[in-house]
Amino acid sequence: MGASIPLRLDGSPRDLRGRVLRDLRISVVDRCNFRCPYCMPEDQYPRDHEFLSKAERLRFEEIERLARLFAGLGVHKLRLTGGEPLLRRDLPELVRKLAAVPGIDDLALTTNGSLLAAQAQALRDAGLRRITLSLDTIVPETFRHLSGGRGEVDAVLAAIAAAEQAGFRRLKINVVVMRGTNDGEVIALLEHFRGSGHIVRFIEYMDVGTCNDWRHDQVVPSAELRARIAAFWPLVALEPNYGGEVARRYAFADGQGEVGFISSVTEPFCGDCSRARLSADGKLYTCLFAGAGHDLRGPLRAGASDEELAGLIRAVWSARDDRYSEIRGEASAGGREHVEMYAIGG
């Protein structure tokens, strides 16, 4: 292993469209205990599906080393994803390592919540700052369907309570909305969380991966959803918290909280995307809809120095030209293979 590099390496790299690298999403495991139809449907990933072995996954010290290199290139936000990241043993240990990386001022976790209750306090104590929780409905029958028959909504609601008790006061609740499946349950879900301090964010159903049988007619445009919600509770538009924020923010006019809309299909936000993704087996992806990644695990385990690895990361980002959501309807985008979402997180 080479000598440690300085915190900043000649400034943050810019891609071919002038976008700066600021945000790294790290998949710590490709396994998941749910089989959500928009991500890992049961018919494609049965119980005996062969996922990555322990040897194929990046070790915690390898993730920490790469995180330090990314921080040296300007990344200041890390998010741990999966699969379901809490299936990775001793995850608080990794959180503790990453929380100590110089330059990282935001460390978050995205989880389905099923395993969170038992680990919330340990994660908080280790330095985790924020949690985003996937919860597509609070209706028990729909929840069972959307988890592939593997989850119960009461367990997730209990996990939210445990997270609150551990000190996570402002969770983000992500809801993938599919027409004819859970779009009729949006108001009930909002009613449950209004006034709680948590932020519900509605995500348009996306064509991530190749196995979720995505159809455009199942997408509920954010504009339509906003109108439905505003008919119950008037909304007031809010300014973004930072450049490149993916969700458009709105507040309930009566002061009972905030709601967000992530509209990759109908209102693409490729223009200021600052996110890179690191898969559990050490591949660097520059887009959620990428077809292939760039291997970092190979050079890392072959003895590459920090400077060599940082140079590789810089070169990959500098050559980036991704804007899939903007060209989704064009002929050049048709028939493209996409990496599966469970492999690189959302």
C-alpha positions as CSV (number, residue, x, y, z in Angstrom):
1,M,0.0,0.0,0.0
2,G,1.4,3.4,-1.0
3,A,1.8,6.4,1.3
4,S,-1.3,8.3,2.3
5,I,-2.3,11.1,-0.1
6,P,-3.1,14.7,0.8
7,L,-6.7,15.6,1.5
8,R,-7.1,17.3,-1.9
9,L,-5.5,16.1,-5.1
10,D,-5.2,19.0,-7.5
11,G,-8.9,19.9,-7.0
12,S,-12.0,17.9,-7.7
13,P,-12.2,16.3,-11.1
14,R,-14.9,17.4,-13.5
15,D,-16.5,15.2,-16.1
16,L,-17.1,16.0,-19.7
17,R,-20.2,18.0,-18.8
18,G,-18.5,20.0,-16.1
19,R,-20.0,18.0,-13.2
20,V,-17.9,17.8,-10.1
21,L,-17.5,14.6,-8.0
22,R,-19.0,15.2,-4.6
23,D,-21.0,12.1,-3.5
24,L,-20.1,8.5,-3.2
25,R,-22.6,5.7,-2.7
26,I,-21.0,2.5,-1.4
27,S,-22.8,-0.8,-1.7
28,V,-21.5,-3.1,1.1
29,V,-23.3,-6.2,0.1
30,D,-25.3,-7.4,-3.0
31,R,-27.7,-9.5,-1.0
32,C,-31.2,-8.5,0.2
33,N,-33.8,-10.1,2.4
34,F,-36.6,-8.6,0.4
35,R,-37.7,-9.3,-3.2
36,C,-39.2,-6.0,-4.3
37,P,-40.5,-6.2,-7.8
38,Y,-38.9,-3.0,-9.0
39,C,-35.4,-4.1,-7.9
40,M,-35.0,-7.8,-7.2
41,P,-38.1,-9.7,-8.2
42,E,-38.5,-13.2,-6.8
43,D,-38.8,-14.9,-10.1
44,Q,-35.4,-13.5,-11.1
45,Y,-33.6,-13.9,-7.8
46,P,-34.9,-17.0,-5.9
47,R,-33.7,-18.1,-2.5
48,D,-30.8,-20.2,-4.0
49,H,-29.5,-17.4,-6.2
50,E,-25.7,-17.2,-6.0
51,F,-24.5,-13.7,-4.8
52,L,-21.0,-12.5,-4.2
53,S,-18.8,-14.6,-1.9
54,K,-17.1,-13.0,1.1
55,A,-13.8,-13.0,-0.8
56,E,-15.3,-11.2,-3.7
57,R,-16.7,-8.3,-1.6
58,L,-14.5,-5.4,-0.6
59,R,-13.2,-5.7,3.0
60,F,-13.9,-2.9,5.4
61,E,-10.3,-1.7,5.3
62,E,-10.5,-1.6,1.5
63,I,-13.7,0.4,1.6
64,E,-12.1,2.8,4.1
65,R,-9.0,3.2,1.9
66,L,-11.0,4.0,-1.2
67,A,-13.3,6.4,0.8
68,R,-10.2,8.3,1.8
69,L,-9.1,8.5,-1.8
70,F,-12.5,9.7,-2.9
71,A,-12.4,12.3,-0.1
72,G,-9.1,13.5,-1.4
73,L,-10.7,14.0,-4.8
74,G,-13.5,16.2,-3.3
75,V,-16.1,13.7,-2.1
76,H,-17.7,14.9,1.1
77,K,-20.8,12.8,1.3
78,L,-20.9,9.0,1.8
79,R,-24.0,6.8,1.7
80,L,-23.9,3.1,2.5
81,T,-26.3,1.0,0.4
82,G,-26.8,-2.6,-0.7
83,G,-28.6,-4.8,-1.4
84,E,-29.7,-4.5,2.2
85,P,-26.6,-3.0,3.9
86,L,-27.6,-4.3,7.4
87,L,-27.0,-7.9,6.1
88,R,-23.3,-7.0,6.2
89,R,-21.9,-8.2,9.5
90,D,-20.5,-5.7,11.9
91,L,-21.6,-2.7,9.9
92,P,-21.2,-0.2,12.8
93,E,-17.4,-1.1,12.6
94,L,-17.3,0.2,9.0
95,V,-19.4,3.3,10.0
96,R,-16.8,4.1,12.7
97,K,-14.0,3.9,10.1
98,L,-15.8,6.1,7.6
99,A,-16.9,8.6,10.2
100,A,-13.2,9.3,10.9
101,V,-12.3,10.0,7.2
102,P,-11.1,13.7,6.9
103,G,-13.3,15.7,4.6
104,I,-16.4,13.6,5.0
105,D,-19.1,15.7,6.6
106,D,-22.2,13.6,5.8
107,L,-22.4,9.8,6.4
108,A,-25.8,8.2,5.7
109,L,-27.4,4.8,5.3
110,T,-30.2,3.5,3.0
111,T,-32.1,0.5,4.4
112,N,-35.4,-1.3,4.1
113,G,-35.6,-1.1,7.9
114,S,-36.3,-4.8,8.6
115,L,-33.0,-5.2,10.5
116,L,-32.6,-1.7,11.8
117,A,-34.3,-1.8,15.2
118,A,-31.5,-4.0,16.7
119,Q,-28.7,-1.9,15.2
120,A,-29.9,1.7,15.3
121,Q,-28.2,2.7,18.5
122,A,-24.9,1.1,17.6
123,L,-24.9,2.8,14.2
124,R,-25.6,6.2,15.9
125,D,-22.8,5.6,18.4
126,A,-20.4,4.7,15.6
127,G,-21.0,8.1,13.8
128,L,-23.9,7.5,11.4
129,R,-25.6,10.9,10.8
130,R,-28.6,10.1,8.7
131,I,-30.9,7.2,7.7
132,T,-33.0,6.9,4.6
133,L,-35.6,4.2,4.9
134,S,-37.4,2.5,2.0
135,L,-41.1,2.2,2.8
136,D,-43.5,2.0,-0.2
137,T,-46.7,1.6,1.8
138,I,-48.1,1.3,5.3
139,V,-50.9,-1.1,4.1
140,P,-49.8,-4.6,5.4
141,E,-51.1,-6.6,2.4
142,T,-49.4,-4.2,-0.1
143,F,-46.2,-4.2,1.9
144,R,-46.1,-8.0,1.8
145,H,-46.6,-8.0,-1.9
146,L,-43.9,-5.3,-2.5
147,S,-41.4,-7.1,-0.3
148,G,-41.9,-10.3,-2.2
149,G,-43.7,-11.8,0.7
150,R,-40.7,-11.4,3.0
151,G,-41.5,-8.5,5.2
152,E,-44.1,-7.0,7.6
153,V,-44.8,-3.3,7.8
154,D,-45.0,-3.4,11.6
155,A,-41.4,-4.4,11.8
156,V,-40.4,-1.4,9.8
157,L,-42.5,1.0,11.8
158,A,-40.9,-0.5,15.0
159,A,-37.5,0.2,13.4
160,I,-38.5,3.8,12.8
161,A,-39.4,4.1,16.5
162,A,-36.0,2.6,17.4
163,A,-34.2,5.0,15.2
164,E,-35.9,7.9,16.8
165,Q,-35.0,6.7,20.2
166,A,-31.4,6.3,19.1
167,G,-31.4,10.0,18.1
168,F,-32.2,9.9,14.4
169,R,-35.0,12.6,14.5
170,R,-35.3,13.4,10.8
171,L,-35.5,10.2,8.7
172,K,-36.0,10.3,5.0
173,I,-38.8,7.9,3.9
174,N,-38.4,6.8,0.3
175,V,-41.5,5.6,-1.6
176,V,-41.3,4.1,-5.1
177,V,-44.7,4.7,-6.6
178,M,-46.1,2.3,-9.1
179,R,-49.5,2.9,-10.8
180,G,-52.1,0.3,-9.9
181,T,-49.9,-1.1,-7.1
182,N,-49.4,1.5,-4.3
183,D,-50.3,4.9,-5.8
184,G,-53.7,4.8,-4.2
185,E,-52.1,4.5,-0.7
186,V,-50.0,7.6,-0.9
187,I,-52.4,9.8,1.1
188,A,-52.6,7.3,3.9
189,L,-48.8,7.0,4.1
190,L,-48.5,10.8,4.2
191,E,-51.2,11.1,6.9
192,H,-49.2,8.7,9.0
193,F,-46.0,10.7,8.8
194,R,-47.3,14.3,8.8
195,G,-46.1,16.1,11.8
196,S,-43.5,13.5,12.7
197,G,-40.5,15.5,11.5
198,H,-39.6,12.8,8.9
199,I,-39.5,13.6,5.2
200,V,-41.5,11.4,2.8
201,R,-40.0,11.4,-0.7
202,F,-41.9,9.9,-3.7
203,I,-39.7,8.3,-6.4
204,E,-40.9,7.7,-9.9
205,Y,-40.7,4.0,-10.9
206,M,-37.5,3.7,-12.9
207,D,-36.1,1.3,-15.5
208,V,-33.1,0.4,-13.4
209,G,-31.5,-3.0,-14.2
210,T,-32.9,-5.4,-16.7
211,C,-35.3,-7.7,-14.8
212,N,-38.0,-5.5,-13.2
213,D,-40.3,-5.6,-16.3
214,W,-40.5,-1.8,-16.3
215,R,-43.3,-0.2,-18.3
216,H,-43.8,3.5,-18.8
217,D,-47.5,3.2,-18.1
218,Q,-46.7,2.2,-14.5
219,V,-44.9,5.5,-13.8
220,V,-46.9,8.1,-11.9
221,P,-45.4,11.4,-12.8
222,S,-44.4,13.6,-9.9
223,A,-46.6,16.4,-11.2
224,E,-49.6,14.2,-11.0
225,L,-48.8,13.1,-7.5
226,R,-48.2,16.6,-6.3
227,A,-51.6,17.6,-7.6
228,R,-53.2,14.7,-5.8
229,I,-51.5,15.6,-2.5
230,A,-52.2,19.3,-2.8
231,A,-55.9,18.5,-3.1
232,F,-55.6,17.3,0.5
233,W,-52.9,19.5,1.9
234,P,-51.7,22.6,0.0
235,L,-47.9,22.6,-0.7
236,V,-45.4,25.3,-0.8
237,A,-42.2,24.9,-2.9
238,L,-38.9,25.1,-1.1
239,E,-35.4,25.9,-2.3
240,P,-32.9,23.1,-2.7
241,N,-30.7,22.4,0.3
242,Y,-27.6,22.1,-1.9
243,G,-26.6,22.0,-5.6
244,G,-27.3,18.7,-7.2
245,E,-30.1,17.7,-4.7
246,V,-32.2,15.0,-6.4
247,A,-35.5,15.7,-4.7
248,R,-37.6,18.7,-5.4
249,R,-38.7,19.9,-1.9
250,Y,-42.2,21.1,-0.8
251,A,-43.6,22.0,2.6
252,F,-47.1,21.5,3.8
253,A,-48.6,24.9,4.0
254,D,-49.9,24.2,7.5
255,G,-46.4,23.6,8.8
256,Q,-46.8,19.8,9.3
257,G,-43.6,18.8,7.5
258,E,-41.9,18.3,4.2
259,V,-42.4,16.1,1.2
260,G,-40.0,15.5,-1.7
261,F,-40.3,14.2,-5.3
262,I,-37.6,12.4,-7.2
263,S,-38.5,12.5,-10.8
264,S,-35.8,10.7,-12.9
265,V,-38.3,9.8,-15.6
266,T,-40.3,12.9,-16.2
267,E,-38.0,15.7,-14.8
268,P,-34.4,14.4,-15.2
269,F,-31.7,15.9,-13.1
270,C,-28.6,14.6,-14.9
271,G,-27.3,18.1,-15.5
272,D,-25.9,18.6,-12.0
273,C,-25.4,14.9,-10.9
274,S,-22.4,14.7,-8.7
275,R,-22.8,11.0,-7.6
276,A,-20.5,8.0,-8.1
277,R,-21.2,4.5,-7.0
278,L,-19.0,1.8,-5.7
279,S,-20.3,-1.8,-5.9
280,A,-19.7,-4.4,-3.2
281,D,-17.1,-6.1,-5.5
282,G,-15.2,-2.9,-6.0
283,K,-16.4,-1.6,-9.3
284,L,-16.8,2.2,-9.9
285,Y,-20.1,3.2,-11.7
286,T,-20.7,6.7,-12.8
287,C,-24.4,6.4,-13.3
288,L,-27.3,4.5,-11.8
289,F,-28.2,3.3,-15.3
290,A,-24.6,2.3,-16.3
291,G,-24.1,-0.9,-18.2
292,A,-20.6,-1.6,-16.8
293,G,-18.3,-0.5,-14.1
294,H,-14.6,0.2,-13.7
295,D,-12.6,-2.3,-11.6
296,L,-10.9,-0.8,-8.5
297,R,-10.6,-4.0,-6.5
298,G,-8.1,-5.6,-8.9
299,P,-5.6,-2.8,-8.8
300,L,-6.1,-2.3,-5.1
301,R,-5.4,-5.9,-4.3
302,A,-2.5,-6.0,-6.8
303,G,-0.7,-3.4,-4.7
304,A,-1.5,-0.1,-6.5
305,S,-0.4,2.9,-4.6
306,D,-2.8,5.6,-3.4
307,E,-1.6,7.9,-6.1
308,E,-2.3,5.2,-8.8
309,L,-5.7,4.4,-7.5
310,A,-6.6,8.1,-7.2
311,G,-5.4,8.7,-10.7
312,L,-7.6,5.8,-11.9
313,I,-10.7,7.3,-10.2
314,R,-9.9,10.7,-11.6
315,A,-9.5,9.3,-15.1
316,V,-12.9,7.5,-14.9
317,W,-14.7,10.5,-13.7
318,S,-13.0,12.9,-16.1
319,A,-14.2,10.7,-19.0
320,R,-17.8,10.5,-17.7
321,D,-20.6,11.7,-20.1
322,D,-23.6,9.9,-18.6
323,R,-27.1,11.5,-18.9
324,Y,-29.3,8.5,-19.4
325,S,-32.5,10.0,-17.9
326,E,-32.3,12.9,-20.4
327,I,-32.0,10.6,-23.4
328,R,-34.2,7.7,-22.2
329,G,-36.6,8.1,-25.1
330,E,-34.0,8.5,-27.8
331,A,-33.0,5.6,-30.1
332,S,-29.5,5.7,-28.8
333,A,-30.7,4.7,-25.3
334,G,-32.9,1.8,-26.6
335,G,-31.8,-1.8,-25.7
336,R,-29.1,-0.7,-23.3
337,E,-28.1,-3.1,-20.5
338,H,-28.2,-1.6,-17.1
339,V,-26.5,-2.8,-13.9
340,E,-29.0,-4.2,-11.4
341,M,-30.0,-1.7,-8.7
342,Y,-29.3,-4.2,-5.9
343,A,-25.7,-4.3,-6.9
344,I,-25.0,-0.5,-6.6
345,G,-27.8,0.8,-4.4
346,G,-30.3,3.5,-5.3
